[in-house]
Amino acid sequence: MKQLLTLILLTLLFIPKGVHAQIHDVIVEKYYISDSLDATDSTNWFANAGYPTHYLERGSITYRVYVQLDSGYKLRKVWGSECHPFKVKSTAVFYNNISRPDELYGYMIRKQFFYGNPLLAIDSWLTIGKCAVGNGVNPVQYMGVPKDDDYDGSLIGGSSHNGGGTAGISVGLIVNNDTAAHIPVDTADGMVPTIAPFPGWVDFGFTEVIGGNTTDTTTFGSINVDSVFISTNGYLQQNGGVTGDSAAGHKVLVGQFTTKGELTFELNLELMDSTGGIHNGDLLNFVATASNCDTVGMDTTVLGMLKYPRDIPICGCGDPFFVEYNPNAPCFNDSVYCLHRIVFGCMDTLACNYDANANFNIPSLCCYPGRCNDRDISLVCPGVTSLTGFKLFPNPAVDILNIEINAGINQEVKYTIYDSFGIIVEDKDLGIRTGVVTPLVDVSTYQIGLYLVRVTIGGSAQSKTFMKN
């Protein structure tokens, strides 16, 4: 018994696990859809200084992009390289709010600016987790979360939170309740307070100094009007890494993009473990697409979900208890691709314990007369002993397991059922019996897995396994 359980457990340990476990999903949320009231705001304070006038078009959609991490990991960097460019594109221009007071990224924006400049709330920017900060010596910091996960109301939208923009709209701006954007932002703004530290922000390749001021000169800079952002050497990095709000399922906001066109993007991400250190000696890098040239010294994993819209992938089976298990599949659809549950056993037809139902061979389980790997062959191969034997059916069992025992004449009969850890889940003494005994065992409450039934008839015993589905 002990040897059997050890072999099965070792086999399970060496079934390879998936490589995509660190990133659970990439979520694109329709955060807001602009209406005719929002379009009245010109926000062109710097037009006379040679900057282009920025108008928000009616029907523009504000998208938020979240990376959902598995527990134990932090998002450290969003990056691009020659081999793996970081791309965000639209079929129309992105909206940039030119009255962004030196807040180059989402994590820099101060919430008090929303009142005097309401369209700042739907500006286009990059970030890692953090999307606003308050005032004071120890200002409250805000983590970006999907509106469905927002539990503290809204700081934006409506006359109580903004002055109605340049046209002084009396009901305020950012009040559209288009159902395509689900929850209105004046009900839930996708910002929750956080005590998470954000030590050390570093960026490269997005800004330059113009006239003594640091300015974002990319597509998402306040002075630009463009529909394409491609970075082959830039990155935004949070040195301590960001896990995301735990109540929201560790979803880390990486960008907000407003456009009337169709959004596409390709993200490249760098992860670290939750202790703030690096994982297994290396930072984990994930890229949206494969490349013929990879950055020297950098191991990358291609993850199709980092590309939007996602390509239609060929999925696979993600359950390691099925023969069809494929940990490298780009997505998993177990109900379609997991067809044959693994049945451990000896598949050598010359062995006395050959299992015709097995589809996963474990040679060490095989026994032959005179050779049974130090196990009791009378238990493993009852056919070579004088014990009349017993039958189990159906196998696999779902609700009821039938045990058919030939007790012989006036023999004490009992049975014991063990789970895969050797723990007794049922033990029953049937008393002195003669002939065929057929106890029915209710296994409906058993956990799915492999079990062993040991039947004792008089002074002899034998064991058989069954699978509970």
C-alpha positions in Angstrom: 0.0 0.0 0.0 2.7 2.5 1.0 4.7 1.8 -2.1 1.7 2.2 -4.4 0.8 5.5 -2.9 4.4 6.7 -3.1 4.6 5.8 -6.8 1.4 7.6 -7.6 2.3 10.7 -5.7 5.7 10.9 -7.4 4.1 10.5 -10.8 1.8 13.4 -10.1 4.7 15.5 -8.9 6.5 15.0 -12.2 3.6 15.9 -14.5 4.8 19.3 -15.8 2.8 22.4 -14.7 1.9 25.3 -17.0 4.2 28.2 -17.6 1.5 30.9 -17.7 0.5 30.8 -14.1 2.0 34.2 -13.1 -0.4 36.2 -15.4 -4.0 35.1 -15.1 -5.6 37.5 -17.6 -5.5 40.8 -19.5 -8.7 42.8 -19.0 -9.9 45.7 -21.3 -12.6 47.7 -19.7 -14.8 50.3 -21.4 -14.4 52.9 -18.7 -16.4 55.8 -20.2 -18.1 56.9 -23.5 -18.0 60.6 -24.1 -21.3 62.5 -25.1 -22.2 65.8 -26.6 -21.8 67.6 -23.2 -18.2 66.4 -22.9 -17.5 67.6 -26.4 -18.2 71.2 -25.4 -14.9 71.4 -23.5 -12.2 72.8 -25.7 -9.3 72.5 -23.2 -7.0 74.5 -25.5 -5.3 76.8 -23.0 -2.0 76.5 -24.9 -3.2 76.8 -28.5 -1.8 80.3 -28.8 1.7 79.0 -27.9 1.8 76.9 -30.9 0.4 73.7 -29.5 -2.4 72.0 -31.4 -6.0 72.5 -30.1 -7.4 69.3 -28.5 -11.1 68.6 -28.7 -12.8 65.5 -27.4 -15.0 63.9 -30.0 -18.5 62.8 -29.1 -18.6 59.0 -28.9 -14.9 58.6 -27.9 -14.4 55.5 -25.7 -12.1 55.6 -22.7 -10.5 52.1 -22.3 -8.6 50.9 -19.2 -6.2 48.0 -19.5 -5.6 45.8 -16.5 -3.1 42.9 -16.0 -4.5 40.3 -13.6 -1.7 38.6 -11.7 -1.8 35.4 -9.7 -1.1 35.8 -6.0 2.6 35.9 -5.2 3.7 38.2 -8.1 4.2 41.9 -8.8 4.2 43.9 -12.0 7.5 45.8 -12.1 7.9 47.1 -15.7 6.0 47.8 -18.9 8.6 47.9 -21.7 9.5 47.8 -25.4 12.6 46.8 -27.3 13.8 46.4 -30.9 12.9 42.7 -30.7 9.6 43.3 -28.9 8.1 46.8 -29.5 5.5 48.1 -27.1 2.6 49.2 -29.2 -0.7 51.0 -28.6 -2.6 52.0 -31.7 -6.0 53.3 -32.8 -7.8 53.9 -36.1 -8.4 57.5 -34.8 -6.3 59.9 -32.7 -6.0 59.5 -29.0 -7.4 62.2 -26.7 -4.7 64.0 -24.7 -5.7 66.7 -22.2 -3.2 69.6 -22.8 -4.0 71.1 -19.4 -2.2 68.3 -17.6 -0.1 70.1 -15.0 3.2 68.3 -15.4 1.5 64.9 -14.7 3.2 62.9 -17.4 1.8 59.5 -16.2 -1.4 58.3 -14.5 0.3 57.7 -11.2 1.2 61.5 -11.0 -2.3 62.9 -11.4 -3.7 64.8 -8.4 -7.4 64.3 -7.8 -8.0 68.0 -7.0 -7.3 68.8 -10.7 -10.4 67.0 -11.8 -12.7 69.8 -10.6 -11.2 72.6 -12.7 -10.3 70.2 -15.6 -12.9 67.4 -15.7 -11.7 65.9 -19.0 -8.4 65.1 -17.2 -10.3 62.1 -15.8 -10.5 60.5 -19.2 -7.0 61.5 -20.4 -4.7 59.0 -22.2 -1.7 57.8 -20.1 0.4 54.9 -18.9 0.9 53.8 -15.3 1.5 50.8 -13.1 -1.3 50.3 -10.6 -1.6 53.9 -9.2 -3.9 56.3 -11.0 -4.2 59.4 -8.7 -2.8 61.0 -5.5 -4.4 63.5 -3.1 -3.0 66.6 -1.3 -1.1 67.1 1.9 2.1 66.0 3.6 1.0 62.3 3.5 -1.5 62.3 0.5 -3.9 59.5 -0.1 -2.9 57.4 -3.0 -5.4 55.7 -5.3 -5.1 52.3 -7.0 -6.9 51.8 -10.3 -9.5 49.0 -10.3 -12.3 48.0 -12.6 -15.6 49.8 -11.8 -17.1 46.5 -10.8 -14.5 46.3 -8.0 -14.8 49.9 -6.9 -16.3 50.0 -3.4 -16.0 53.7 -2.4 -18.0 55.7 -4.8 -16.7 58.4 -7.2 -14.5 61.5 -7.1 -15.4 62.6 -10.6 -18.4 63.3 -12.8 -21.3 65.7 -12.3 -21.7 69.2 -10.9 -20.5 68.3 -7.4 -17.1 67.1 -8.7 -16.4 69.5 -11.6 -17.3 73.0 -12.9 -18.7 71.8 -16.2 -15.6 72.5 -18.3 -14.9 75.4 -20.5 -18.6 75.8 -21.4 -19.6 75.7 -17.7 -22.2 73.0 -18.2 -24.5 73.2 -15.2 -24.9 69.4 -14.6 -21.2 69.0 -15.0 -19.2 66.8 -17.4 -18.4 63.0 -17.3 -22.1 62.1 -16.6 -23.0 60.0 -19.5 -24.6 56.7 -18.4 -24.3 54.8 -21.7 -24.9 51.1 -20.9 -22.1 50.0 -23.1 -19.7 51.3 -20.4 -21.7 49.5 -17.7 -21.5 51.4 -14.4 -21.4 55.3 -14.7 -18.2 56.8 -13.6 -20.0 59.3 -11.3 -21.2 56.2 -9.4 -17.9 54.3 -9.5 -14.7 56.0 -10.7 -12.4 53.0 -10.7 -10.1 54.5 -8.0 -9.8 53.1 -4.4 -7.5 54.4 -1.7 -4.5 52.2 -0.9 -1.7 52.1 1.6 0.6 50.2 -0.7 4.0 51.8 -1.0 5.2 52.9 -4.5 9.0 53.2 -4.0 11.0 54.5 -6.9 9.5 55.3 -10.3 11.8 55.1 -13.3 11.0 55.9 -16.9 13.0 56.0 -20.1 12.3 56.8 -23.7 9.1 58.8 -23.1 10.2 62.3 -22.2 12.7 65.0 -23.1 13.6 68.4 -21.8 12.1 71.2 -23.9 12.7 74.8 -22.7 13.8 73.7 -19.3 10.7 71.6 -18.8 10.4 67.8 -18.9 7.8 66.9 -21.5 6.3 63.7 -22.7 6.9 63.8 -26.5 5.2 60.5 -27.3 1.7 59.9 -28.5 0.4 60.3 -25.0 2.2 63.5 -24.2 -0.1 66.5 -23.7 1.3 68.4 -26.8 0.7 65.6 -29.3 -2.1 64.4 -31.5 -1.4 61.0 -32.9 -3.0 57.5 -33.3 0.1 55.4 -33.0 2.4 54.7 -30.1 5.4 52.4 -30.6 8.4 52.2 -28.3 11.4 50.1 -29.1 13.6 51.3 -26.2 11.3 52.8 -23.6 9.9 51.6 -20.3 8.0 52.6 -17.2 9.2 50.9 -14.0 8.0 50.7 -10.4 11.0 49.5 -8.5 9.0 47.8 -5.7 6.5 46.2 -8.0 2.7 46.4 -7.8 0.4 43.5 -6.8 -2.8 45.3 -7.4 -5.7 45.6 -5.0 -6.3 42.2 -3.4 -10.1 42.8 -3.2 -10.1 43.3 -6.9 -8.3 40.1 -7.6 -4.8 41.6 -8.1 -5.7 43.5 -11.3 -3.0 46.0 -12.1 -3.9 49.1 -14.2 -1.3 49.7 -16.9 -2.9 52.3 -19.1 -6.0 54.5 -19.9 -6.6 55.3 -23.6 -9.4 57.5 -25.0 -10.1 57.3 -28.7 -13.0 57.2 -31.2 -11.2 54.5 -33.2 -10.6 50.8 -32.7 -8.0 50.1 -30.0 -5.1 47.6 -30.5 -2.1 47.0 -28.4 0.9 44.7 -27.7 2.3 44.7 -24.2 5.5 43.4 -22.8 5.7 43.0 -19.0 8.3 42.2 -16.4 7.3 40.5 -13.1 8.9 39.9 -9.8 7.8 37.8 -6.8 5.7 39.2 -4.0 8.6 39.6 -1.5 10.0 42.4 -3.6 12.9 40.2 -4.8 13.4 38.4 -8.0 11.9 35.0 -8.8 14.3 32.1 -9.0 17.2 34.4 -9.6 15.6 36.0 -12.7 12.9 38.6 -13.4 10.1 37.1 -15.4 9.5 38.7 -18.8 6.4 38.1 -20.9 5.9 39.4 -24.5 2.9 39.6 -26.8 4.5 38.1 -29.9 7.4 35.9 -30.8 10.5 37.4 -32.4 13.5 36.1 -34.4 15.7 38.3 -32.3 15.6 38.3 -28.6 17.3 40.7 -26.2 20.6 39.3 -25.1 20.5 37.7 -21.7 16.7 38.0 -21.4 14.5 35.0 -21.2 11.0 35.8 -22.5 7.7 33.9 -22.6 5.3 34.6 -25.4 1.8 35.1 -24.0 -0.9 35.7 -26.6 -3.3 37.4 -24.1 -0.9 40.4 -24.1 -2.0 41.2 -27.6 -5.4 43.0 -28.2 -7.6 42.0 -29.9 -6.5 38.5 -29.1 -5.7 36.2 -32.0 -8.1 33.2 -32.0 -5.8 30.6 -30.4 -5.8 26.8 -30.7 -6.6 25.9 -27.1 -5.7 22.8 -25.2 -6.3 20.7 -22.1 -5.1 22.4 -18.9 -6.0 19.6 -16.5 -2.9 17.5 -15.6 -5.1 14.5 -14.7 -6.0 14.0 -18.4 -3.9 12.3 -21.1 -4.4 15.3 -23.4 -2.8 17.8 -20.9 -0.8 20.5 -22.7 0.7 23.1 -20.3 2.0 25.1 -23.3 -1.4 25.7 -24.9 -2.1 29.5 -25.4 -5.5 29.0 -23.7 -7.4 26.1 -22.1 -10.9 24.7 -22.8 -11.0 21.6 -20.7 -14.6 20.6 -21.6 -13.5 20.3 -25.3 -9.9 19.1 -25.1 -9.7 17.0 -22.0 -11.0 13.7 -23.2 -9.4 10.8 -21.3 -8.8 11.0 -17.6 -5.4 9.4 -16.6 -5.8 5.9 -15.2 -2.6 4.7 -13.6 -1.6 1.1 -13.8 0.5 -1.7 -15.1 0.1 -2.0 -18.9 2.4 -5.1 -19.4 0.2 -7.9 -20.6 2.6 -10.5 -19.2 2.3 -9.1 -15.6 -0.1 -10.8 -13.3 -1.6 -7.4 -12.4 -2.0 -6.2 -16.0 -4.7 -3.5 -16.0 -6.7 -3.3 -19.3 -8.3 0.0 -18.2 -5.0 1.8 -17.6 -3.7 4.4 -20.0 -0.8 5.7 -18.1 1.8 3.0 -17.5 3.8 2.8 -14.3 6.3 -0.1 -14.9 7.2 -0.2 -11.2 3.6 -1.3 -10.4 3.9 -4.4 -12.5 4.2 -7.7 -10.6 5.2 -11.2 -11.7 5.3 -14.5 -9.8 8.5 -14.4 -7.8 9.1 -10.7 -8.5 6.9 -7.9 -7.1 9.3 -5.1 -6.0 9.2 -6.2 -2.3 5.4 -6.0 -2.2 3.0 -8.8 -1.1 2.1 -10.5 -4.3 -0.9 -12.1 -2.6 -2.3 -8.6 -2.3 -1.2 -7.3 -5.7 -2.0 -10.4 -7.7 -4.7 -12.3 -6.0 -5.0 -14.6 -9.0 -1.8 -16.4 -8.0 -3.1 -17.2 -4.5 -5.9 -19.3 -3.1 -8.1 -16.2 -2.3 -11.3 -16.4 -4.3 -11.2 -12.7 -4.9 -13.7 -9.8 -5.4 -14.9 -7.4 -8.0 -15.4 -3.6 -8.1 -17.8 -1.9 -10.4 -18.4 0.5 -12.0 -14.9 1.8 -12.2 -14.7 4.8 -12.4 -17.5 5.3 -9.9 -19.7 8.4 -9.5 -22.3 7.8 -6.8 -22.4 4.1 -5.9 -19.5 1.5 -5.9 -20.5 -2.2 -6.0 -18.1 -4.6 -4.2 -18.8 -8.2 -5.2 -17.1 -10.6 -2.7 -17.0 -14.4 -2.9 -16.8 -15.2 0.8 -16.6 -19.0 0.5 -18.1 -20.8 3.5 -18.5 -19.2 7.0 -15.7 -16.7 6.5 -15.4 -13.4 8.4 -15.6 -10.6 5.7 -14.7 -6.9 6.0 -13.5 -4.1 3.7 -11.5 -0.9 4.2 -11.3 2.0 1.7 -8.2 4.3 1.6 -7.7 7.6 -0.2 -4.6 8.4 -2.2 -2.9 9.6 1.0 -3.4 6.4 2.8 -6.2 7.8 5.1 -9.1 5.4 5.9 -12.3 6.9 4.5 -14.5 3.8 5.2 -14.1 0.7 7.3 -16.8 -1.9 7.6 -17.0 -5.4 9.2 -19.6 -7.5 7.3 -19.4 -10.4 9.9 -19.4 -14.2 9.2 -20.7 -14.7 5.6 -21.2 -17.6 3.1 -21.3 -17.3 -0.7 -21.4 -14.0 -2.6 -21.7 -10.8 -0.7 -22.5 -7.5 -2.6 -22.2 -4.4 -0.3 -23.0 -1.1 -2.0 -20.8 1.8 -1.0 -22.1 5.4 -1.3 -19.1 7.4 -2.8 -21.1 10.4 -3.9 -19.4 12.6 -1.2 -15.9 11.3 -1.9 -13.4 13.7 -3.5 -12.5 13.0 -7.2 -9.4 10.8 -7.2 -7.9 7.4 -6.8 -8.9 5.1 -4.0 -7.8 1.6 -2.8 -10.2 -1.1 -1.5 -8.8 -3.8 0.7 -11.0 -6.8 1.3 -10.3 -9.4 4.0 -11.8 -12.9 3.8 -10.9 -15.0 6.8 -7.1 -14.8 7.2 -6.4 -13.6 3.6 -6.6 -10.1 2.0 -6.3 -8.5 -1.3 -6.6 -4.9 -2.7 -7.9 -3.2 -5.8 -8.1 0.4 -6.9 -11.0 2.5 -8.3 -11.3 6.0 -9.6 -14.0 8.3 -8.2 -15.3 10.8 -10.9 
